[in-house]
């Protein structure tokens, strides 16, 4: 069973079965089978005010009172105080001394009714009739331990423990509320506390299972063990499938990022896609702050720009690529080389908007791209091309042929205009 010990004591240690909480931060009572609320610690019986009809923890008492009233199934044990001093009226001994201390104290037994009725009733659930408590030191045997108590109950409630010989009620139950009260000093040690809880609430300790028991078989143990092993193997296989699927989804998410990202993040994923579509290697490309990529294939060269923008495609984007294109053509002329060069503007317009809210590329920019021999490729179109490529619906050769034969704005339908046998545009 799970136990919560709400206490001011610091000598107790938390364990697998025992959770320690303070009065100002208790856990939900219904998370535990038994909640022990320790009112026996001397720190509880302090009041900075000028009387002994309240305590410093009174607000915490009221919060716990509400928690006890609203709990559903948990049992709650209140451990009442032993006889001791109640300290109150915290202040200066004299005006010439800066030290503060409690100026007055009373013995609890001398003011039982005032203390118990005015204070303890603030933490007990409402509706519990006054519990008359009498001072009389006794001893009560519970299981293998003898517990002392300075008070006993005179109340018409079921009695769970009685003092030895004198038969005075030292632990009582409040019927139908799952609430118990004890005057026994059960907080001397963890062992004393657990022994009492074992006896009251049936918290049984199981015998440790010896190691040799694993070799003892009974009934259908072997069949059940085999069934468990087979099921665990299936679970492991399915887990691997889930892990692989999750990795694939994460990779797909990376590819899909080209419809909302910009900068280096966009360029990195576009490079990965182009390497697959053109069967090339861009790892050696050096960014010299000119074009964003230069792909040299056996029969053509692609020079391109990659942009992620929040607006529509603008003429300056096409013109900027044309400058890189003309610069590269001049370089080829100087080196007396010839290449079949094509311009690709891979662009992610309106990247912060959902796809259905994005405006189409203006015809003016499409016409400019056609005049310049430039192909505008929106990243969403590129993503769909790559999707068909991954499904083996189009080939590297078709990608190269389509990208090198089209200008203006690339459409998925442009792939249907390329004869897969000749890799040239269909003749009209």
Secondary structure, DSSP 8 states (H G I E B T S, - for coil): --EEEE-S-SS----SSEEEE-TTS---GGGSSEEEEE--SGGGSEESSSSSS--TTHHHHHHHHHHHHH-SS-EEEEE---S-EEEEEEEESSTT---EEEEEEEEGGGGHHHHHHHTGGGTS-TT----EEEEEEEEEEETTEEEEEEEEEESSSEEEEE-TTT--EEEEEETTTTEEEE-B---S-HHHHHHHHHHHH---------GGGGG---TTHHHHHHHHHHHHHHHHHHHHHHHHHHHHHHHHHHHHGGGT--HHHHHHHHHHHHHHHTT---TT----SS-SEEEE-SS-EEEEEEEE-SS---HHHHHHHHHHHHHHHHHHHHTT----EEEEEEEETTTTS-GGG-----HHHHHHHHHHTEEEEEHHHHHHHHHHHHTTSS-HHHHHHHHHH--EE--GGGGGGEETTTTEE---
